[in-house]
Amino acid sequence: MLTDVPKLAGARVTVMGLGLFGAGVGVTKFLCRSGARVTITDLHDAHQLRESVAALDGWPVDLRLGGHREEDFTGADLVVVSPGVPDESPWLGLANALETELNLFVKLCPARTVYGVTGSNGKTTTTTLIGRILASGPRRVWVGGNLGVSLLDHLDEIGPDDIVVLELSSFQLQRLAPLRWSPQVSVVTNITPNHLDRHGTMARYVEAKQTIVRHQREGDVRVLNADDPFAGEFAGEHTEGGPFVRWFGVNTADGGTRIGDEVIEHAGHRLDVRGRRLPGRFQLHNLAAATAVTADTFPGWARAAGEVMVSFPGVEHRLEFVGEVDGAAFYDDSIATTPERTMAALATLPGPLVILLGGYDKGLPFDTLGARVRERCRAAVVFGQTADALTDAIGAGEESDGAADWIGIHRATSFEDAVARARALARPGDTVLLSPACASYGWFRNFTERGRRFKELVRG
């Protein structure tokens, strides 16, 4: 627990952003229980927020929906802001003091052991795996952070000997930086370009991620991917004597957690994962990271890790099998908001492939992805803000050797049109993959809504 904790009892607190999916509900309830006088402001109106508003029925809050008002910021002792709100927002400049839900939790969390997981890809799966393995041990485990679970709602239940496992996004880490805090155990799955529309440059993106290790102390642990070119920038962030570094990967040195042929090796233990339900060789890195983190944490850890790794079905919208339609298999990989994630999906699923690509432009390059699409797919259906850029990237490789039965790029006018076109293009034996390589903003509230809409259209 940190010492710089704001006084909440009697304080006027404005929550900036209730959220269409209730992201602000947990912190609002916590603030009310703490005796704060809470105002909620959100650009969406009451009808759009009806599910979130219903979750606060009976709670003493003042709802100011459909826009922001200056007095709700200048008149508040504290503004609790979503980490997704950029620093440039003029509303933040009106606040007397700023917090985020995660920052409040870190300041108030009584648990002495906090695990933090970040990375460009794989952090949700890795966080969930770590939580499930540790839950087989003797200590109580709480999992939250960027997963959408508000641990502030459970603050009174968390004890000092419990373990907290947090998924941490670059936005959350950027807001955490002023606290000069890092988890006792920090995991970095991998680093590839992402959110450059927000961070501006790759260097600033990496700098935000480095918050997870920057303030670790002697005796703390950082778990890093030996196969990732950016890993050295995290291994070198030593302060106050430096933490212990654990490595995982295919190319890890002796003493690390090594990825073999459907086996994870650690300190003489061989975890056979041939029967795993998680598809894709890239998932072996997530399994290895979870092994490196949980190894030797309790007697019987290896047996527990092996059981979890084989039985874990995966997380929704992450190469999730949706069903079969007219002999074609449909997969939902809506979580893929970067080219690297989509390329991993392309390397995992059997062909022939029909892929759906497109969405909000985060400023990421598609050149390499375009070549992979030509190599692995029969057809590409593109949509959204990035349709032109994707068409150019895929089209640049049309004269090169690629899929023998390539039938071209098809541009859709809506998401519904994109799914309909993909269904029409698919033949029996094909795989239809939603792996957009782009964010969902503009057409959807988030990747979850996009994935659920895809499943509705496929199953409808």
Protein Blocks (a to p, Z undefined) as FASTA:
>chain_A
ZZbdcdfehpacddehjbjnlpmmmmmmmmmmnopacddddfbdfklmmmmmmmmgoiac
dddehiacfklmmmpcbdcddfklcfklmklmmpmbdcdfklmmmmmmmbfbdcddedje
hklmmmmmmmmmmmmmmbdcddehjnopafklmmmmpcfkbccdddddfklmmmmmmnop
acfbdcdfbacdehklmnopamlmmmmmmmmmmmccehiacdddfkbmklmmmmmmcgeh
iaadddedjklcehiacddehiaceehiacdfklpcbgcjklmmmmmmmmmmmgokbghk
lmmmmmmmmmmnbjehiapafbdcehiacddfkklmcfklmmmmmmmpccdddddedddd
ehiafklmmmmmmmmpmbdcdedjklmmmmmmmmmmmmpccdfklgbjaddfbfklmmmm
mmmmpcghiacdddehpafehjamblklmmmmmmmmmmZZ
